[in-house]
Amino acid sequence: MTEPLLRIEDLHVTFSTRQGLVEAVRGVTLSLQPGEMLGLVGESGSGKSVTGFATTRLLDAAGRITQGQIFYRGQDITKIPDRDFRTLHGAAMSMIFQNPRAALNPIRAVGLQIADAILSHKRMSKQDAEKEALRLLHAVQIRDPEKRMSAYPHELSGGMCQRVMIAIAISCNPMLLIADEPTTGLDVTTQKVVMDILANIAAERGMATILITHDLGLAAQYCRRVVVMEKGRLVEEAPPEALFRQPQHVYTKRLVAASPTASSRIEDLVTNEERGAYLAVLAASKPLPEPPAGTPPLLDVKNLAKRYDQGPPALSNFSMTMKAGESVGLVGESGSGKTTTSRMICRLIDASEGEILFNGESIGHLPAREFHRSPHRKDIQIVFQDPNESLNPRFTAFDCIAHPLLRLSGMRAGDALRQRVEDCAMRVGLPVDLLSRFPHQLSGGQKARVGIARAIACRPRLLVLDEPTAALDVSVQAVVLQLLDRLRREDHLALLFVSHDLNVVRMMCDRTIVLRAGHIVEQGASRALFENPADQYTRELVEAVPHIGRGQIREIAGRGQSVTR
Amino acid sequence: MGIHLMASATLRHTAWILRGNPLTAVAAAGVLILVLIAIFGPSIAPYDPIASSVSEALLPPSRLHLAGTDQLGRDTFSRLLVATRLDLVIAVSAVGISFVIGAVVGAFCGYAGGRLDRSVGRFVDVMMAFPLFVLAMAMVAALGNRVENIVIATAIINLPFYIRFARAEVNVRRNVGWVEAARASGEGHASVVLRFLLPNVLPAMAVQISLNLGWAILNAAGLSFIGLGVRPPTPEWGIMVAEGARFISTGKWWLVAFPGLALMLAVLCFNLLGDGLRDILDPRMRT
């Protein structure tokens, strides 16, 4: 092979923080051939983004490359001064980020922003730059590019914004593109479209790409070579098929196991060695006794609808039932009304129409602002999407879990309360000595556990889970999912699982309801529904999920990029 | 034991912030000295601040009279010390009143939105359209020339800032997960606002309060300066500047300079304290 486009040799990056120096990257060595798409996979804190930032010299002020070299076309770019580096930006290498809306200037039309990027590197007239921008919008397949030229970022969807970012990134024909979680936070169908565009453009232009992602499936589908990072170190490098079939490193094994696939079961989420403990839990759980005939369902929702002042109804004609101990998935893309539905069932907002029966008793007639006094308040609890946002910053973990007990179970501060809070913490696997910490002193997974402990503290009978693992790393997600499944088996807790992650829903839920634009599109037993979707929309959703292990990689003319169709 | 641990953690945290931010430490020390003077001023003042002695009128600063004497022979330094209490009490009570009312009203507006928010918002807009100092003058003139009325007038013209501030801070947080979680844990809307949202906007408001205290001192002094509010012979920094201004053309600079310096230092201390306070009060800054 010739000289690689990018060669990173023993890179060390250190951040100075209040606790002293923290090594974020400790000796990464990798290389990238022209036109290659490399997957850089790892969980939060693995140093994958820092590696990307170090390469494009976008490290924030606290971070410093302490050792190692980065060669771009044979030239060590850690040595060249900032002023010269600026010409490399855009023309030689560019970067796209996780949150495209935040990366775009909110008060400038997107067409002009693309033109700005072109003008900063090329000498040409403004008119020519705008023509070029229009051509780029065509290239990233934006509908009505002439009209979108003058659109502002807030008028575009997240997927559209990311396409604009791609257009800006490729505007000066870079040789290297670093894509840092480019589709995280986008719906699966949008993710597929954006990634396909990115892969096609890279292939057409012979642009090398580093795809930084936490999603093994995504990396497997689009890259020929995947590099796994853990705690600042490179632990494994392999083609995706080999990585999934025979992971070598312990960490990779755990990561591969924890990533749910279309066929995984909940007990599969840990490595073979760890599985025993969970199987013991499964064996110990008693099957739910069949309720006597004539028992009303735990939850019976009839013709629920929600209209806001403007726009089409957020939800209409929604009906469902749930039994005790059952788990039901509610699936849909953003804007499908699944969040509205979950909030109405939790009685946090009022429905415009329809009935909600809990245990045969109507709870929908009590307005949401009075519902906190209802005896059923403690029976229906909710776990929120973002653990970082769902804990009061001024409450310790103990206060968070104790709060519902004080309000709803009539407990008073004292030994009994402490005992109960500690029990809850232990059930969710939260070390008791962490209870005195404030949320910002806890990791994402620990915060998620506090959120679940709070929700189960009053022993509810229905738990609504609003994307409970969307913000978590896969290995943490695996633990949280197993925890929820165990609670369901042990307490006969009914779980309403609101999620856009189809693999998770398929694994966790007996039944699934697919929502689109406020309507139920399809519902039925999860496995059957996903294996044999009756509706076109469900089929699109299922097909858009990146498939680990069985993604067929297809050559695209030329330089050996891989794209899956 | 838990409380003891918490307290020592808070102290450690405060010490850490102050070490990294010496200006805050200086400002905090300045405010502490001001408070001590306000409490003990009358007892440590070397002379009676009101007793006049014509034979000692208009003496320049000396070892006997550190800040000189005024036209009635009263010791300026003693008057400055005694005036601290009145100035601080006016500022603190005015800011306290506008903070409590403004934070609660603003928080409810920001949380509820809708008609309440719109009507309060317009009322605040109307108030802010007036020149605030003129509004305060008009209120003191109408209500009567008393200390309580200076406090009320200062509190009222401050109110719009607190309402707007609390409204904006609560508004961005009202849909956050932990607010919904509090409701799912059995809190009604009112207690979510008072017990959850308000404590969380407090750190940001502490900055506003601190900046505002300095401004309120100036405002009270300003009212006295133009003859509204505190009346002579009560020692007050604003009056002292006003009275001294008559003699500045004859070179009796100390009558204006020392009260002016006292005002400036007090305002400066409160303003500098603001930023440091936010860091100390916000638990997220702790590690």
Interface residues (C-beta under 8 A of the other chain):
Chain A: R18 Q19 R343 C346 L348 R369 E370 H372 R373 R377 K378 I380 Q381 I382 F384 Q385 D386 E389 S390 L391 N392 P393 R394 H403 P404 R407 L408 S436 F438 H440 Q441 G451 R454 A455
Chain B: G2 L5 V176 G177 W178 E180 A181 A182 R183 A184 S185 G186 E187 G188 H189 F196 P199 N200 P283 R284 R286 T287
